Structure formats: structure tokens, C-alpha cells
Amino acid sequence: MNKRFLNITLCAAALAFAPLASAADIAIEPGKEKGTISIPTFERIMKENPSQIVVVDVRDDREFKKGSMPGAINVPVGDIEKKMGELPKDKPVIFVCPTGARSGEAYDTVMMLDGGVKAYFVDADITFSGGNQYSIKAR
């Protein structure tokens, strides 16, 4: 009877901790340019463990409403400086836009102001479709 109870308890514990084991943070590999995240790393994180990062779409509100990435928040590049205090410091922030230009500008702003934000940006061609659909193409 005690052995059966122990087996059930161990099984329950294994099931409870299984999501934690599969949701381990994926190491962020830098891209070719300073401040970038590699495209394969970004895609893997978005697929396997998106909660380990915060995606900040730096396009304007009108563009953002047409579609973005799952879980992305919208902070237009012109608002980064005044909203920097709202960016999380406990997980990496990844800036995105269609070409890497505005996301690179957001990254530079955050680095210049040194607010303790661990930031990266995606330097690639990103096509945003309706809803949470997007595609990334390296240049």
C-alpha cells in the first residue's frame, strides 16, 4: 500500500515538473551585427519557449494592429525613450520591425540610456500577416 502511494506521488511530481524541464531557457546566440539575435535562435525560442523573452514590435500602432507576432507588445520606436522604464529587466527584450531599421534604432536607444534592459533586435526581413502570422527571411 505504501509503495503504491509512493509510486503515485512520484508520478504526480514528475508530471508537475515536466513542463519546467521542457521550458528551459534557450541560449541566445548573437547574430552577425552587434546587438542582434540570430534568426535560428529567435525562431527556436518563439517555437519552443516564447515566455523566456519579451517581443517588442516597434512599428506604429496602425501597422501593429494589422498583425504582429504572438505575445508581442507594441511600443513605437519614437516612444522607446519615454517608455523605457516599462521594459522588463528580468528577461531579454527582442525588438522587431519589418527590416531591422527601427528595431535597431530601438536597440541603440536602450543601449545609450543604459536602463538595465538586456536587449537584442532581429535584423532580417519580416513579413507580418493578419493575426499572429509572420515570416522571417535573412538578408
Order of alpha helices (4+ residues) and beta strands (2+ residues): alpha-alpha-beta-alpha-beta-alpha-beta-alpha-beta-beta-beta
